[in-house]
């Protein structure tokens, strides 16, 4: 072919790297080390393949290559992929496969045969073909990652060998058709290559038996592996039986109140409640709430500062038969009002100091506010007898709002039966002494808080509560842990990192439960040194907190998310809901007792995400999470299939943040992403294109706009201003092309003024080191520079060392510029107290 390079530019336009799932991270430079696995296609199957090829009117090599393409497509979740084949004179050709076109394997063979003929006519040496692709990514073959040859293994490496090379093996003789796969030993274990070959043989057998088979009917999964994945690994122990039936979570707490009435149930600071006192106060409030209309499936909002009243109220709402709707007093008023209107909660339990944030405005609907402090006399007048049990397992326990991709949060409606099943399972996961003294630090709006509150209460244990000012103060949490001999700490990896720093090197009789986001191996290793037992939990709010749990005993490799919890079914599937083989990435579907009722008042979204179980009775929740089965039967979390992310354990739909930014009149377009430029530190970064002809909006103004409707953890910390948004060839935002923040001061409203005093210079230095900022001026705002509550915690600890002062984290919120904080620190050193105001 006279213009082979141009042919390949056209033929391979838009092709992306194959990227098969590997057992180890891809190194930037490869040694070329190879392993190999051989298999023999039985003679009978080989004869069937010959007959199929004759029926297709194609050579056997085209049949084998087409089956290889199907296999790679299933292993990589790709319908558009390419395989290299040898051409004449030592050159290489590329055969691109479209696995979505055509309905039968025969049609794929025909397309493959035609592409083989065209490609071999345009074959080029490796170096020339690689030039068409441009520079290969580090650690990748310069052309494509998979090779097929119907002769001896072809050495066409370029700088490194392909990840996988499938070749006919002439040593098989007359026993059948010999196959050999050479694999990059730096990327794959031999066991993975063996599973790949077993899957290939399964495909070839299916083709030999039914040459007219449809593409979607081809499955590399054998019957034995299918049974293993669906019926053994994928199913947790049986759900806690329905005839514990009438035993609700509130009943389980009441049982403990009858068993250990004088034992301490809740500790918050100097206040303690025994089980007898907790039981009586919850009963009185439950009666009061029922008199106001609380009952089965009635949402009752709870907006209280952290303290014993929060625990009493959560239990009381359950005991009344209603469902609690937690509201965080720290959230913006608009956010609180949205949740109240979305749930149409007729009753709100709060305290007098928060009443003004909850009264609503025009169109708010009828709403009764119960203030536990000023209405205490009316509540105390209610009888101390258990409210009549009217709510069953199918009624709601709580409604939690999670981020929504369209900019609208959605309320997840969790049933009482699912909640009870979770807690009974956690009781087995954390037997005594782990459940005896449980630290409660999580916001009630985060689903894992349900474990911190109710696990100790259903086992006769004790809640050790942290007040708001203690939550972001690791030394204060350590003091709480040590003073009360806490036995179980549950937290996100983001929150565990500073806590482990404060715990130091002294091991404690402490079980540590990481949850809410991916657990890095290095952090798991630190957890193992700090406590006696380490676990890693995974689960969406839509499946009642935890769907899987792994006990971590060795943090030298992958940290798994474990196996299904009691009553839970886990399925790893491809785009057609077929189970995928061990080691192959797929979407995680979750079924079983914990599957929520759906999204409150959002039937369309419920129908989209909660679908019929393809393998058993009931429904599954489609998580959108990409996972794979590890060879030992644990799951590994790999990432998301969409733009949903987790930061500090909170699930965030980036579209909701983008919608808030686009509401600013000076923003033309935007994209929000999560960057982890520093290992273990995830940051929300907003990329903003200003409206043409208008000034660049200030970072403070953008933060304020987001803060009107979004909780603090969803407000981006870093802002990058662009002339235009990078786009893919299909016209979508090219998120991979978004640049790393460069430290420029664009969008900062304060003019740079160099720190002028020793105190200002000390503060600026700590801020710059913590926020990785090139320069920090005297009038710069900590939050405009990208600070948040977690980085504020680290800054406070650093400044305590430099200034010899106890510095509460809230100080950085009050004095948020270098100038004001330095001044406040000087006053505090001189007088022993921070000045009032900011």
N, C-alpha and C positions, 0 to 999 in steps of 0.2 A: 504494500500500500504506500502510495507516494507521500501522503500527508498523515502518517500514523499519529504523530503527536496531537494534531487537531482532532482526529477521530476520538482519541482518548479524552481530550478535554470535554468534548460534547458528551461522550458515553458516560463519563464518571462525574459530571457536574453535580455538585451538591452532596456527593457521597461522604458520609461521616465514618470515622474509624469504627471498627467492629466492637472493640472493647469487651471481650468475653470476661465473665467474672473469674477472678483469679484467687488462688489460695494465699498469695502474698502480694504486698504492694509492688507495683511496677517500678523497678529501679531506673534511675535516669540514664545509666549506662549498663549495657548487657554484656555478659561474658560469652554468650553463645552456647552455654551448657545445655545439652539436650537429654531428655529421657525418652524412652519409647515403650509402647505397648503393642502387642500383636493379637489379632483375633483371626479365626477362620470361619468364614461363612459356610455352613454345612452344605454338602454337595447337592442335596435336594433343594435347598433355598437358592443356591447358585444357579441351578437349572431353571428354577422359576424366574429368576432375574433375567436369564438369557431369553426366555420365552416372552417376558414382559417387554424387553428391549425390541424384540422382533415385532411384537404387536404395536409398539410405539413407532416403529420405523426409524429407530435411533441406535447408535452404538451403545454398548454396555457402559462405557465411560460416562456418557451423558446421563444415564440412569443413576450411576453411583454418585456423580457430582450433584445432581439434583437432590438426591437424598441427603447428601452432606450439607447442602444449602438449607434444607428444611431443619436439619439438626442444629446448625449454627443459629438459625433464626430463633428456634425455641430456647437455645442456651443464652441468647443475648437480648431477647425481647425485641428483635428487629425484623421488619418485613422488607427492608431495603438493605441489602448487604452485598459484599463482593468477595470472590475467592480468586486467588491467582492460579494460573495453570501454566505449565511450560509451553513455550512456542518453539518454532524451528530455530536452529542455530543458537541454542542456549538462551534465547530471549524469553520474556514473560508476557503473558496476556492476562487480562482480567475479565472474569465473567460476573456480571452484575445480575442479581436476582430480585425480582419483585414477587414477594410471597403473598401479596394480596390479590394480584391479578389472576383470573382463571379459577375454575372451581375444582379441577382435578389434577392429580399428580401427573397424568399424561400430558396435560397442557404445559406444566412446568418443564417437563423433559423436553418438549418441542422447543420451547423458548431457550432452554439451556443449550440444546444442540446447535441452534442457530447462532447463539451468542459465542459458542466455542469456535464455530467456523469463522465468524467475523473477527473474533479476537485474535485467533492464531494468525490470521492474514495480516494483522497490524501489530504483531508482537515486537517488542523493543527490548534492548538490554536493560537490566535493572536500573542503571544510572539514568538513562534517558527517560524511562517510564516514571521514575521517581521525580524527575524534574517537572513532569506534568502535574504531580500532586503538590508540588511545593515542598517546603521543609517538613520533614516528619517530626512528630512530637518525640520528646526524649523517651527512649526505651521502646519505641515502636519500630517495626519493620518499615522501610521507606515507602512501600507501596500499600499493601494490605496485611492483615494479621493472620490470614488463613491461606493455605496452599493445598491444591489437590493435584495429584499426578497418577496416571495409570501405568507408569513405569517405575523404575527404581527411584527412591527418594531424591528429589531435585534440590540441589544446593544453590539457592538463589537468594542469598541472605541480604546483600547490601551490607549495611553496618551491623545488622543483627538478624538472627533467624526469625521467620514468622512464629507467632505464638503456637500455631498448630499446623502440622503438615500431615495430610492423609495420603497414603500411597498404597498401591497394590503390592503385595508381598509374594514374589514368585516362589518362595521356599515352601509354600503350603502344598505344592505338588497336586496330586489327584484327590486329596481329601476334601477339597472345596476351594473357595475363593479366599486367598490370603490377603489380610489387611494389616497395615502397620500405621500407627500414628506416632509421629515425633512431636514432642511437646517441650516448650521452654521450661527447663527445670527450675529456673529462678522464679517462675510464676505459678506453676502447677505442681501438685503432688501426683505421684503415680496413681493413687486411688481415684483422683478426679479424672485422669485420662482413661482409666479403666471404665468408670461410669459412662464417660462420653462414648466409648466404643460399644459398651453394652446397649446404650440408647440407639446407636447407629445400627447395630444388628437387629434391634427390635423394629426399626423403620424398614430395613431391607426385607425382613420377614413379612411384614404387612404388605409391602409392594409385591413381593413374589406370590403371596396368597391371593391378592386382589389388585391386579394391575390398574383397574379403573377407579381405585380408591380416591375419595375427595381429599384435598389438601388438609382441610380442618379435621379430618378423621385420623390423620397420621399422628401417632403419639409415641414419643421415645420412651415413655414410662412403661416398664414391665408390670405384670400383675402383682408380683411379690412386693415391688417397691411401692406401688400404688396403695396396697393394703397397709404397708408400714407407715406411710405418710398420713393416710386418712384415718386409719383406725387405731394406730398405736401411738405414734408421736403426736398426732394432731388432736387427741382427745385427752382432756384432763380427767381426773377421777370424777366419779358421778357427782352431780349437783346435790346440795344438801336437800333431802327429800321433802316433797311438798307436805308430808304429814308431820313434819316439824311444823306443819302447816300453820297452824294458827299462831306459831311463834314468830312474832315480828321483832325487828331490832329493838323497838321500845320495850317489848316483853322480855327480851334477853337482858336488858339493863335492869328491869324490875326484878328479875330472878336474882341478880347479884345484890340488889338492895335488900331482898329478903334473906339472902345467905350471909352477907357481911355488912349489916346495916351501919355499924359504927366505924367501918374502915374509911379512910380518906379517899374520896373519888376524884376531887379536883383541887389543884393548888394553883393560885395565881398571886404571886407576890406573898403578902402576909395573910391573904384570905384563903381559907380552906373550907371545902364542903365535904361532909360525909355522904355515904350513899343514902342514908336515911333523909338527910337534909335535901340532897339533890332530888330524890324521888318525890318528896313532899312539894318542893317548889315547882318542879316540872308538872306535877298533877294539878296544882292550883292554876298555873298559867294555862295548862291544856284546857281546863274547864272554862276559864275566862275566854279563851280563844273560840271554843265551841259555841259559847253564847253569842259570839260576834259573827258566826257563820262558818268557822273553820270545820272542815270535814274531808272525807275522801276526795282526792283530786282537786281540792281547793288550794291554790297557791297562797302561801303566807310569807311575805317578805320579812327578812331579818336583817336589820342594819344596826349593828352595835359595835362599839369599841371592844377590843379584846379584853376579856375578863370572865368571871364566873357566870355572869348573866348571859353571855353568848352561848355557853354550854347548856345552861338551863333551858334557854329558849329553843335551841335546835332539838333537844330531847322533847320539850313540851309540844312543839309543832308536830313531831312524829306521833306523839302520844294522843294528840287531838284527832289523828287520822288524816291530817292535811299534809301538804308537801312544802318543805321550806325552800325559799328562794333567797340565797345569801347575797347581800349587797355589801361592798367594801366602802366604809365611810371615806376612804382616801380617794375614791374614784370621782371624776368630774360629775357635777350635778346633772348634766345632760345625759351622761351614761346611766346614772341611777334612774332618772326619769324614763329613759327608754325601756329599761328592764321592767319597771313597774307597769308601764303601759302595755308592754309586750305580753306580760303574764296576766294583766288585769287583776293583780292581787288585790283583794278587797280589804285585807288587813296587813298592816306593817308594824312589826315589833321593833321599837327603837328606844332612844333615850332623849330626854328633853333637849339636850345640846345639839342634837342632829335633826330636830323636827323641821327646822326651816329648809333643810336640803331635800325634804321628802314630801312636802305638802302639794307639789305639782302646781299647775296653772290651769288656764282655760282648756277644757277638753280632757282633763286628767281622769274624770270619772269618779264615782264614789269610792272613798278610801278612808278606812278607819285607822288612825295611828294610835298605837298602844305604847306609851312610854313607861319602861319598866321601873324608872325611878319615881316620876311624879304620879303614876297610876298604881304605885305599889300597894296602897290601901285597898283598892278595888280588887286587885289580883289576890291579895292575902285573904280576902273575904270568901274566895271560892273554896269549895270543899276539898279536903285531902283524901279523896277516894279516886281510885283509878277510873279514868274516863272510859266509857263503854267502847269496846273494840269494834270498830265498824269497817276498818280498812283491811283489804286482803292483799295477797302477794302481787296482784296485777295493778293495784293502785299506785299512785306516785309517792316516792319518798322525798325527792327534791328535784329542782330544776336549776341547772347551771348554764350560764350563757358563755358560749365560746365565740371566738372571732369568726366573722363571715366574709367570704371572698367578694361579695357584692358591696361591702361597706356596712352591712347590717348584721349585728350579732344574732346568733340563733340560740334558742333555749333548748337544752338537751333534757328530755323528760325521762328520769330514771325511776324504775319501779322498786317497790319495797321488797319484792322477792329477789330481785337482782342484787339489791344492797345487802340483804340478809345473807345471800349466798357468798358474796364477796367477804363479808366480815367473818363468817364461819370458816371460810378458806384461810383468811389471814390468821385466825386463831390457831390453825394447824401449822401454818408457816412460821409463826412466832409464838411457840409455846412458852410457858413460864421457864425462866424468869424474864424473857424478852418483853412480855406484855405487862410487866408489873409497874413500870414507871416510864411512860411514853412522853417524849418532848413534843409539845404542840407549838409550832412556830408558823405554820402555813396559813395563809389567808383562807377564810371559809369559802371564798369564791373559786378556789382551786380544788379539784375533786379529791386529791390525795388527803386533804384535811379531814375527810370523813373517816379515814383510817386512824389518824392521830387522836380524834375525839372518841370514836365509838369502839375501837378495838380494846382499849383498856377498860371501858365501861361494861363490855359484855363478858369480861374475864375476871372482874373484881380487881383490876389494876387501878392505876392512878394517872390522871392527866397532869403533867407538869407544864403549865402554860407560860408562855413568854409574852410580856406586854409589848406594845408596838415599838417602844423605844429600845427594847432589848433585841428585837429581831435582826436588825442590821448592825448589831454591836457584838462581834464574835467573842471578845473577852467576857462580856456579860452573859452570853449563852454558855460559855465554858463554866463560869461560876455557878450558873443554874444547874448544869449537868452534874458538877461535882457536889454541890450542896445537897441535891436530892438523889444522888446516885442513880441518875437516869440510866435505863437499861436499853432503850431503843430510840434512835434518832432516824427520822425519815426526812430527806431533803433532796432538792435537785443538785446535780453536780455543780452548778454555778454557785449555789449557796454553800455546798460542802467545802469548796476550795478554801474560802477564808476561814471557815470554822476549823478545818484541819490545821491551818496555820496557827490558829489560836490554841488548839489542843496540844500542840507541841509533840514531843517525842515520847511522852509517858503513855503507855498503853492502858486502856481502861476496860472494865467488864461491860462493854457496850456493843450492841449490835447496830450496824449502820446500813440503812436501806436507801439506796439511790434510786431516784425515779424522776419522771417528767421530761428527760432529755437524754441524749446519748452519753454514755459513761466512758470517758477516755481511759485507756489502760494505765497510764501513769497515775491518774487519780485513784483508780481502783487499788493500785499497789499501795498508795498512801493510806487508804482506808483499811487495808489489811493490817498495816502496821499499827493503826490507831485503835482498832477494836478487836473483839473476839470472833465476830462473824460479819460477813459482808454479803449483801444481796442487791440485785439489780432488777427493778421492776419496769414493766412496760404495759401501757394500755390507754386507749382513747377514752375520753369522758363518755362517749356513746356506748361503751361496753362495760360501764361501771368500774372505773378506776384501773384495775389490774387484770389484764388478760393473760399475762405470762410473768414468771419470776424465775431468776437464775441465782443460785448460790455461787458466789465467786470464791474460789480457793487458790487460783493461780492467775495472776494478771500479766503474764508474760506474752500472751497472744491476744486474739480477739476477745473482747468482752461481750458475751452473748446476752440476749434478753430472755433466754430460758425456754421453759416449756409451759403448756397451758395450765392455768389455775383451775381449781375445782369447778366443774360444770361448764367449762369453756371448750370450744372447738376452734382450732386454728387451721386455716387452709392457705397454702401458698399457690397462687394460680397465675396463668398467663392471661393474655387479653381476651381469650375465649372461655375463661373460667375452667381451664383444664389444669389439674395439679402438675407442677413442674418437678423435675428430678432434684435429688439432693445436690446442693451447691449452686443451683440455678436461681437467679433472682426472679421474684414474682411479687404480685400484689398480695398483701395479707388480708384475708377475709376472716371475720370473727363471728362465730355463732355461739349459741348456748344460753345459759341462764342469765348472763349479764347484759345481753343486748337490750338497749333502752327501747322505750316505746317509740321514740322518734324525736323530731323537732317540734316543739310546741307551736301550734298554729301554722306550720309550714309543711302542708301535706305534699307539695311538689318536691321539696328537698328531701323529705323523709322517703318518698318513693324512689328517689334517685340513689340515696346512700344506703338505705335499708332494703335489701332485696331478698328474694326467695333463696333459701339455702340450696345450692346445686348438688349437694351430696347427702343431705339428711332432711328431716322435718324442720320446720321453723324458718327463721330469717337469719341473714348474716348482715353485718355492717361492713361496708367496703371502706377500708381505712385510708386508701391512697398511699400507704406506706410500702416501700420496697424492702423486702427481706429475703432471706434464703435459709434453707435448712443446712445446718452443719452436720458433718458425718456422725457425730455422737448423739444427735437428736435434739440439740438446742437450736433456737432461731438466732440469726444475726440480723440486726437492723442496718440497712444500707442507705436509707434516705427517703425522699419523697418523690412521688410521681407528678406532683404539681408544685405550686409556689407557696404552699403552706410551710411554715417553719416553726421551730420551737426556740424560744429565747428565755433563759432562766426558768425553764419548765413550762412556761405559758405557751399555749398553742396560738399561733398568730397567722391570720390570713393577710398576706401582704397587700391584697387588693383593698382591704378595709383601710389600711394606712394611706394607700395611694388615693382613695376616694376623699379622705380628709384633707390631704394636701391639695388636691385639685379644686377643693372648695375655696381656696385662696385666690383672690382675683388676679394676682400677679403670676400665677403658675399656669403655664401653657400645657405642659406634659410632665410626667414624672414616673419614676420607677423606684421601688424600694427593694432592697435585698439584704441578706445577712452576710457579713464578712467575718472571717476568723483569721485576720492577718497576724494575730498573736495567738499561739496555741492555747486553747481553753477559754479564750475571750471572744465571745460572739457579740457583734455590734450591728445594730440596725443602721443602714446607710441609705439616705434618701438622695436620689439623683434628680435634679430639678432643672427643667428648661423654662426660663422666664418668658412671659408674654413679650413678643417683639415690640420694641419701642418703649417698654416700661423698665424702671430700675429693677435691679436684682433684689428680690425680697429678702429682708433680714432674717437671719436664723432664728432670732428671738420671736419674730412675728410668726414664722412657720411652726415653731414649737408651741406657741400659744394657740395657734389655730388647731393643731392636732390635739392639744391638751383639753380643748373644750368638749370633745366627744370620746377621746381615747384614754384608757388608763395609762399611767406613767410608763409601764413596761412596753407599751406599743408606740411610744413617741420616739422617733429616730434620734440617735445621739449625734450623728455625723451627717453633714449635708455637702453635696458636691454639685456645683452648678455647671451646666453644659450648654453649648450653643445649639446642639441638636441631639436627639436620642439615637444611639446606634441601632440599626435595624438589620434583621436577617433578610435573606433573599425573598422570603415570603411576606416581608413587610411588618413582622412582629419585632418587639423590642429584643435586641440581642443582649441578653443579660450577661453572657460570657465576655462581651466586649466592654462592659462598664468598667471604667478605670478605678484603680485603687485611690482612696483619698490621698491628696498630695500635701496636706498641711497648710494650704494657702488660706488667707484670711477673708476670702470672698464670702460675703453674707454676714460677717461679724459686724455688728453695729457700732461697737466701741473702737475708736481709733487706737492704734497701738501706742501705748505709753510704757516705756521700760520701767520695771519695778525700781522704786527709789530708796527704800529702806531695807535694812537687813531682814526684817520680818517679811516684807513683801517679796524679797528675793528668795527667802526660804520657802514660802508658800508657792511661789511661781515654779521653783525647781521641782517640788514634789508633784505639782499638777502636771508639769511637762513630762516628767518621768512616768507618771501613772497613765496619762492620756496619750503618750507617744506624740506630743505636740512639739513642733520645731521651736516655737517661741510662745511665751505666755506673757501678756501685758498686765499692768496694774489694774486696768478697768475691765479686763476680760471676765466673762461670766463662765463659771465652771460647767454649767449645763449646755451653754452654747458651744463650748469646746468639745462636747461629746460625753460629758460626765453623766452618771446615773447613780442609783442608790448603791449598787455594788461597788462601783469605783469610788464612790464617796466613802464607803466603809474602809477601803484600803488607804485612801488619803487621810482619813481621821486617825487611823492607826499609825501611819508614818509621821503625821504632825505631832501626835502624842509623844513620840520618841524625841522629836526635835525640840519641842517646847516644854516637855515635862508636865503636861496638863492632861486631865481627863477630858476628852473632846467628844461629846455626843455627835452621832452622825447628823442629826437634825441641824447642827450648827452650820453645815455647809449649805443647807437649804435656806437658812435665815440670812447668812452672809455669803452670797454666792459669787462675789468678785474677789480677786486677789486683795485689792485695797481694803475692802470692808472686812474680810476674814482676818487679814494681818492685824488690822486695828483692833478687832474683837479679841484676838489672841493676846495682844499686848495688854489690854485692859484686864483680861482674865488672869494673866500672870501677876499683875500688880494688885488686883483686888480679890482674886480667888473666885470670881464669878463673871460670866459673860454678860455684856450689857443687854438690856431689853431692846427688842425691835431689830431691824435690819438696816 
